Structures are given as structure tokens and as C-alpha cells.
Amino acid sequence: MSGTLNKVMLIGHLGDEVKMHYFEGGNCVGRFPLATNETYVNKQTNERVTNTEWHNIVVRNKAAEICEKYLSKGDKVYIEGRLKTRKWTDDKGADRYSTEIQCTDFTFLTTKSESQGQAEQASQHQAAPNRSAEMSEPKSIAEDNDDLPF
């Protein structure tokens, strides 16, 4: 094969809401951080160690609007795209670099009921942090079959 390949596939959780930027002419860009985790057991201490890697995701136009509408912090998503490094000069004249994932395809992995359960959990924890975890568990998927497309 004589060609090259620039392809990234990630499954992770949103670290923040999708931030939108609109341009003249109707185009837009959405940006959000995505966290992926690596977990292993340290052989010397037998401790479970989790490392989190943060990725800057960039989505354009209609895909960005869909992400803004349906994704929220904590949601699990599959992202497919390519790496792109941007270069700019900061206020002090130093060259700065940022590597981003230019998203070409995505799949939402958090169901609507899970997402609503997370929102309910967050609001309950903020309103009454002493409540037990049992009271704030999300509904099971079987209880919310109204939204099934078939």
C-alpha cells in the first residue's frame, strides 16, 4: 500500500458541554473534551491504576448541531476522525501547538434514559447531597420503552 492513513477511533465520556461557534454563511464548529481511560494493575503494589487521557474533539456544521442538541457532560460516545495539529503564536510571540480530533463520524452510546438518569442524579446530589445512592439510581432501560423506534 503506497498511501497513508490518518484515522482515530475513540470511545469515551464528554468532559464538558459542546461549545459552539457560528460563522457568517451559516457554518458552525462544535468543540468538546473527551476522556478515555486506561486501567491496569500495578504488579508491585497490586493496586488498580487508572490513567485518563483527554482529547480535543472538533465537529463541524450539521454534525456539530446534532452533538450540541443531544450530548451532555458525562455521556458516552464513539468518535471517528483524523488528527489535526494547529499552530499559532501566543501573546509573547512563542509558537504554540494544539492537536485535535477532526470528527468525521460519531455514535451516541449513552441511551436517553441513562442520560436523563445522570441529569436526575446530578440535580439530586446538588439539592440533597446526603441522600442515599439507592434513591438516585437511573431507571432501567426496560422501564422506558416508549422511545424505541420499532
GUGULUM-696690 format. One record per residue (C-alpha): residue in three letters; x, y, z. Coordinates in steps of 0.1 Angstrom, whole numbers, plus 5000, padded with zeros to 4 digits. Layout:
// residues N
<site rest="ala" c1="X" c2="Y" c3="Z"/>
...
//
This chain:
// residues 150
<site rest="met" c1="5000" c2="5000" c3="5000"/>
<site rest="ser" c1="5016" c2="5033" c3="4989"/>
<site rest="gly" c1="4991" c2="5056" c3="5006"/>
<site rest="thr" c1="4990" c2="5070" c3="5042"/>
<site rest="leu" c1="4963" c2="5067" c3="5068"/>
<site rest="asn" c1="4953" c2="5093" c3="5095"/>
<site rest="lys" c1="4924" c2="5077" c3="5114"/>
<site rest="val" c1="4914" c2="5079" c3="5151"/>
<site rest="met" c1="4887" c2="5058" c3="5168"/>
<site rest="leu" c1="4878" c2="5067" c3="5204"/>
<site rest="ile" c1="4852" c2="5057" c3="5229"/>
<site rest="gly" c1="4849" c2="5080" c3="5259"/>
<site rest="his" c1="4829" c2="5103" c3="5281"/>
<site rest="leu" c1="4823" c2="5140" c3="5274"/>
<site rest="gly" c1="4842" c2="5162" c3="5299"/>
<site rest="asp" c1="4820" c2="5193" c3="5293"/>
<site rest="glu" c1="4791" c2="5205" c3="5272"/>
<site rest="val" c1="4796" c2="5211" c3="5234"/>
<site rest="lys" c1="4808" c2="5247" c3="5228"/>
<site rest="met" c1="4795" c2="5261" c3="5196"/>
<site rest="his" c1="4810" c2="5288" c3="5173"/>
<site rest="tyr" c1="4789" c2="5302" c3="5144"/>
<site rest="phe" c1="4803" c2="5318" c3="5113"/>
<site rest="glu" c1="4789" c2="5341" c3="5086"/>
<site rest="gly" c1="4773" c2="5320" c3="5059"/>
<site rest="gly" c1="4757" c2="5295" c3="5083"/>
<site rest="asn" c1="4786" c2="5273" c3="5091"/>
<site rest="cys" c1="4795" c2="5263" c3="5126"/>
<site rest="val" c1="4820" c2="5244" c3="5147"/>
<site rest="gly" c1="4814" c2="5225" c3="5179"/>
<site rest="arg" c1="4842" c2="5216" c3="5204"/>
<site rest="phe" c1="4843" c2="5194" c3="5234"/>
<site rest="pro" c1="4868" c2="5174" c3="5255"/>
<site rest="leu" c1="4866" c2="5136" c3="5255"/>
<site rest="ala" c1="4881" c2="5115" c3="5283"/>
<site rest="thr" c1="4893" c2="5080" c3="5277"/>
<site rest="asn" c1="4906" c2="5057" c3="5305"/>
<site rest="glu" c1="4933" c2="5031" c3="5307"/>
<site rest="thr" c1="4931" c2="5008" c3="5337"/>
<site rest="tyr" c1="4957" c2="4983" c3="5348"/>
<site rest="val" c1="4970" c2="4966" c3="5380"/>
<site rest="asn" c1="5004" c2="4977" c3="5393"/>
<site rest="lys" c1="5023" c2="4944" c3="5397"/>
<site rest="gln" c1="5045" c2="4957" c3="5425"/>
<site rest="thr" c1="5017" c2="4971" c3="5447"/>
<site rest="asn" c1="4987" c2="4951" c3="5434"/>
<site rest="glu" c1="4968" c2="4984" c3="5432"/>
<site rest="arg" c1="4944" c2="4992" c3="5404"/>
<site rest="val" c1="4957" c2="5023" c3="5385"/>
<site rest="thr" c1="4935" c2="5044" c3="5361"/>
<site rest="asn" c1="4951" c2="5069" c3="5337"/>
<site rest="thr" c1="4928" c2="5094" c3="5319"/>
<site rest="glu" c1="4937" c2="5109" c3="5286"/>
<site rest="trp" c1="4919" c2="5140" c3="5273"/>
<site rest="his" c1="4912" c2="5146" c3="5236"/>
<site rest="asn" c1="4900" c2="5178" c3="5220"/>
<site rest="ile" c1="4872" c2="5169" c3="5196"/>
<site rest="val" c1="4861" c2="5192" c3="5167"/>
<site rest="val" c1="4828" c2="5187" c3="5149"/>
<site rest="arg" c1="4815" c2="5208" c3="5120"/>
<site rest="asn" c1="4782" c2="5221" c3="5107"/>
<site rest="lys" c1="4751" c2="5198" c3="5110"/>
<site rest="ala" c1="4770" c2="5172" c3="5130"/>
<site rest="ala" c1="4780" c2="5199" c3="5155"/>
<site rest="glu" c1="4744" c2="5210" c3="5158"/>
<site rest="ile" c1="4733" c2="5174" c3="5165"/>
<site rest="cys" c1="4761" c2="5169" c3="5191"/>
<site rest="glu" c1="4751" c2="5202" c3="5208"/>
<site rest="lys" c1="4714" c2="5191" c3="5209"/>
<site rest="tyr" c1="4719" c2="5155" c3="5221"/>
<site rest="leu" c1="4752" c2="5153" c3="5240"/>
<site rest="ser" c1="4758" c2="5165" c3="5275"/>
<site rest="lys" c1="4787" c2="5162" c3="5300"/>
<site rest="gly" c1="4793" c2="5126" c3="5311"/>
<site rest="asp" c1="4777" c2="5110" c3="5280"/>
<site rest="lys" c1="4795" c2="5081" c3="5264"/>
<site rest="val" c1="4802" c2="5085" c3="5227"/>
<site rest="tyr" c1="4821" c2="5068" c3="5199"/>
<site rest="ile" c1="4841" c2="5092" c3="5178"/>
<site rest="glu" c1="4858" c2="5085" c3="5145"/>
<site rest="gly" c1="4880" c2="5111" c3="5127"/>
<site rest="arg" c1="4915" c2="5122" c3="5120"/>
<site rest="leu" c1="4943" c2="5140" c3="5138"/>
<site rest="lys" c1="4950" c2="5176" c3="5130"/>
<site rest="thr" c1="4976" c2="5198" c3="5146"/>
<site rest="arg" c1="4971" c2="5236" c3="5147"/>
<site rest="lys" c1="4999" c2="5261" c3="5151"/>
<site rest="trp" c1="4995" c2="5296" c3="5164"/>
<site rest="thr" c1="5016" c2="5324" c3="5180"/>
<site rest="asp" c1="5007" c2="5334" c3="5216"/>
<site rest="asp" c1="5008" c2="5369" c3="5231"/>
<site rest="lys" c1="5045" c2="5365" c3="5239"/>
<site rest="gly" c1="5054" c2="5356" c3="5204"/>
<site rest="ala" c1="5060" c2="5319" c3="5211"/>
<site rest="asp" c1="5048" c2="5292" c3="5188"/>
<site rest="arg" c1="5020" c2="5271" c3="5203"/>
<site rest="tyr" c1="5005" c2="5238" c3="5191"/>
<site rest="ser" c1="4972" c2="5220" c3="5197"/>
<site rest="thr" c1="4963" c2="5185" c3="5184"/>
<site rest="glu" c1="4926" c2="5179" c3="5178"/>
<site rest="ile" c1="4905" c2="5151" c3="5165"/>
<site rest="gln" c1="4885" c2="5163" c3="5135"/>
<site rest="cys" c1="4854" c2="5142" c3="5138"/>
<site rest="thr" c1="4840" c2="5126" c3="5107"/>
<site rest="asp" c1="4816" c2="5101" c3="5123"/>
<site rest="phe" c1="4801" c2="5095" c3="5157"/>
<site rest="thr" c1="4777" c2="5073" c3="5176"/>
<site rest="phe" c1="4759" c2="5081" c3="5208"/>
<site rest="leu" c1="4765" c2="5052" c3="5233"/>
<site rest="thr" c1="4745" c2="5067" c3="5263"/>
<site rest="thr" c1="4708" c2="5059" c3="5260"/>
<site rest="lys" c1="4682" c2="5086" c3="5265"/>
<site rest="ser" c1="4671" c2="5071" c3="5298"/>
<site rest="glu" c1="4707" c2="5068" c3="5311"/>
<site rest="ser" c1="4713" c2="5104" c3="5302"/>
<site rest="gln" c1="4681" c2="5115" c3="5320"/>
<site rest="gly" c1="4691" c2="5094" c3="5349"/>
<site rest="gln" c1="4725" c2="5111" c3="5351"/>
<site rest="ala" c1="4709" c2="5145" c3="5350"/>
<site rest="glu" c1="4684" c2="5135" c3="5377"/>
<site rest="gln" c1="4713" c2="5121" c3="5398"/>
<site rest="ala" c1="4733" c2="5153" c3="5394"/>
<site rest="ser" c1="4704" c2="5175" c3="5404"/>
<site rest="gln" c1="4695" c2="5153" c3="5434"/>
<site rest="his" c1="4731" c2="5153" c3="5446"/>
<site rest="gln" c1="4733" c2="5191" c3="5443"/>
<site rest="ala" c1="4699" c2="5196" c3="5460"/>
<site rest="ala" c1="4704" c2="5169" c3="5488"/>
<site rest="pro" c1="4739" c2="5156" c3="5489"/>
<site rest="asn" c1="4731" c2="5133" c3="5519"/>
<site rest="arg" c1="4706" c2="5112" c3="5501"/>
<site rest="ser" c1="4715" c2="5075" c3="5496"/>
<site rest="ala" c1="4726" c2="5062" c3="5463"/>
<site rest="glu" c1="4696" c2="5039" c3="5461"/>
<site rest="met" c1="4672" c2="5069" c3="5457"/>
<site rest="ser" c1="4691" c2="5084" c3="5428"/>
<site rest="glu" c1="4697" c2="5053" c3="5406"/>
<site rest="pro" c1="4687" c2="5058" c3="5370"/>
<site rest="lys" c1="4657" c2="5040" c3="5356"/>
<site rest="ser" c1="4664" c2="5007" c3="5338"/>
<site rest="ile" c1="4661" c2="5007" c3="5300"/>
<site rest="ala" c1="4632" c2="4983" c3="5302"/>
<site rest="glu" c1="4611" c2="5008" c3="5321"/>
<site rest="asp" c1="4615" c2="5034" c3="5293"/>
<site rest="asn" c1="4604" c2="5015" c3="5261"/>
<site rest="asp" c1="4583" c2="5044" c3="5248"/>
<site rest="asp" c1="4612" c2="5058" c3="5228"/>
<site rest="leu" c1="4620" c2="5027" c3="5209"/>
<site rest="pro" c1="4619" c2="5033" c3="5171"/>
<site rest="phe" c1="4603" c2="4999" c3="5163"/>
//
